Amino acid sequence: MKAFISVDMEGISGLVRWADVVTNGLDFARNRRFMTNDANAAIAGAFDGGATEVVVEENHGIEELCDLLLDEIDPRCRVVRGAGRPTATTMAALDASVGVVLFVGHHARAGSRPGIMAHTVSYQQFKAVRVNGRDCGEAEIFTIRAGELGVPAGMISGDQVVIGQLRERAPWVEGVEVKRALSNVAGDVIPPAQTAAMIRVASRRAVERARAGDLFVYRDEPSPYRIEVELRHDPGQELLDNLSKLSEFQVNGRTVCTETGDMDLGFRRIAYLGYANQPGVLRY
Ligand SMILES: [Zn+2]
């Protein structure tokens, strides 16, 4: 069985503030090691549970989605990294050959309080992302997409908020609360040396349960999906110019709507709105 691990950074053990996850942050180099350690724990657990193949996909938007330390990553896995992947960015390796999806270091959706570094896709630009009228975070988008492919979600590590949000849709997922969110930038954290063992156990359990057919495929979101992205600021002229040439987007004040039949395209359109404010950028 192949395990797919999506690794983000805001939900990594020990990290609580934006300076922890940006390139010029004081401890960024060290924090990349924490990220790699959490990923390694999930990889080891997946193999413990009987995975025969593990593919890790980098999902943190800094440094063009290249944050893991490749000389420290478990050599048994494969890593998909770098920006501009041909399908939905951060889900390029998620296909029907995957047996279970594991989330490492994920964070709560935009607007969550508390919720460590809560956002959806773009903190700077998006106030909310809704699918069929309901707020939706990144791990939920992945879970919807995995469901389209017949793949179950099995585990998530992060704070208590993101675990709770994913469990609203997928109550069967193993949750590893590596820190308790106290606000958007404060938390009660378990030292990374201890969370590694917790992540490893949960990852093992998720793969064992997937192999036993004890996880469910999420199919409760009706498609086509009506996706709304609520921007933080009024859209600028460049964004309006670009969107006026793409009839699949409708602008209503600060809210941009689109409708898609699948979440691969849906995620690409959401992500596009994060960079569509550059003149003449018309591809997603
Ligand atoms: Zn991130």
Residues whose N, C-alpha, C, O or C-beta is under 5 A from the ligand:
A	BS01	ZN	D8 M9 E10 N59 H60 G61
